[in-house]
Amino acid sequence: MAIHITGDDAADQVLTEDPFALLVGMMLDQQYPMEHAFRGPSKVKDRLGTLDPAAIAAADPEEFKELCSTTPAIHRFPGSMAGRLQELAALVEETYDGDVTRLWGEATSGSDLLKRVQQLPGFGKQKAQIFVALLAKQLGVRPEGWEQVVGDYALEGHRSVADVVDDASLQKVRDFKKQKKAAVKASSAR
């Protein structure tokens, strides 16, 4: 299944063809517009020549930081995200022999998958839930109990990047997030 998150055909092609790219995009999706975060893996691949976790983990940290910081940078905080990306790549290389699909392919249940994702650098509970929902909704990775562990992210609608399949759905997710932030702000002002 083709991934359509970024609005950029080349970047979406990288996400579609390389499962590690999807994980990297999710990691970068914080304090940064989601379509830009998910373009990050394509930028790294263009500049480094590969998205192989072993190559990323082995790259000189200063050179890799520079590569990630080159305009257009992979994130609004490219230096810290470069370090986190190398940490993520090293974990995938050491734990899954560089094959990120083992992360979800070997999960015995939805709760096991959520636990595995939460062990990754930069993945708190909410981000892990969204990534599990993304795997389920867009890649068909649906271990038993996945719906329960992701909560509302399993529902139909436009709540997160898991529901983005085109420009229109991206805008609906943006609108949903805006409404949620406004509701939180209104309730805290009372």
PyMOL commands that set and color helices and strands:
alter all, ss='L'
color gray80, all
select helices_A, chain A and resi 9-17+19-28+34-37+40-48+53-58+61-69+78-96+101-105+110-118+125-139+146-154+161-163+167-189
alter helices_A, ss='H'
color red, helices_A
deselect
rebuild
show_as cartoon
